[in-house]
Amino acid sequence: MHQKATEEVRKDYIYHAVETREDENKDGAVKKTTTNEYDVFWVNRVPVQKLVKKNGRELTLDEQKKENERIDSEIAKAREKKDKAEDKGKETDPRGNQMLTASRILELGSFSNPRRVKLVDRDTIVVDYSGNPKAKTRNHFEDVVRDLVGTVWVDEQDKVLVKTEGHFLNPFKIGAGLVVNIRKDTSFGMEQRKVKNEVWLPERLEGQGAIRFLLVVNFSGSLTVQMSDYRKFKATSTILPGMSTVESETTPK
């Protein structure tokens, strides 16, 4: 299954995501736990996350209004960014960010130790990845990929990335740590599942470690996002103004 074809089918789905964040103190003990719940779907060819609960509490009407306004702004900025990039002949992801091709990943590192492994009763090809710290990069995202080591699982039949695990062997910094600062051994993982035998959707994301990005992110601890309740769109009521909601149905197994 080609990535673009997969993306087109994903636009027909909505799912629920529960994000659990545990902030740690300098001794590694959990000092605060935060849980947010989102509905994840596509609007105007842009994937968005709509916050629906904070620590188990439904949003107030004022909070709902602000969340809808945030989403509207996010969509408009993403579309403008993507349109400008396409006008220049650049291929981007749905948010207008530069895409990292498979050939470019190989230039930034190498794959090794291929083997076949059963994953949830499906055949996968598993390979290890090791970035080359000396590889020349073109942007900050490539800097990150170059400094990673990890393992990827690719579904043998659909040719889709279904699982990844990775971590930073060394501390990672950009701009002397003023732009990005990631602690050594910070790790991450991602898993996808096949829904209705037609599309792969995220099932679980997780991370552990310490990351600082400008003044936007300053986090030390663990983060887990669990996805569920995958549903298809159906024109009935509304999720956002001018947008259709989805049919109620049992979550696919």
Secondary structure as GFF3:
##gff-version 3
##sequence-region A 1 253
A	DSSP	alpha_helix	3	10	.	.	.	ID=ss1
A	DSSP	beta_strand	13	24	.	.	.	ID=ss2
A	DSSP	beta_strand	30	43	.	.	.	ID=ss3
A	DSSP	beta_strand	46	54	.	.	.	ID=ss4
A	DSSP	beta_strand	57	58	.	.	.	ID=ss5
A	DSSP	alpha_helix	61	87	.	.	.	ID=ss6
A	DSSP	alpha_helix	102	108	.	.	.	ID=ss7
A	DSSP	beta_strand	109	119	.	.	.	ID=ss8
A	DSSP	beta_strand	122	131	.	.	.	ID=ss9
A	DSSP	alpha_helix	140	146	.	.	.	ID=ss10
A	DSSP	beta_strand	148	155	.	.	.	ID=ss11
A	DSSP	beta_strand	161	168	.	.	.	ID=ss12
A	DSSP	beta_strand	172	174	.	.	.	ID=ss13
A	DSSP	beta_strand	180	182	.	.	.	ID=ss14
A	DSSP	beta_strand	187	195	.	.	.	ID=ss15
A	DSSP	beta_strand	199	213	.	.	.	ID=ss16
A	DSSP	beta_strand	217	238	.	.	.	ID=ss17
A	DSSP	beta_strand	244	246	.	.	.	ID=ss18
###
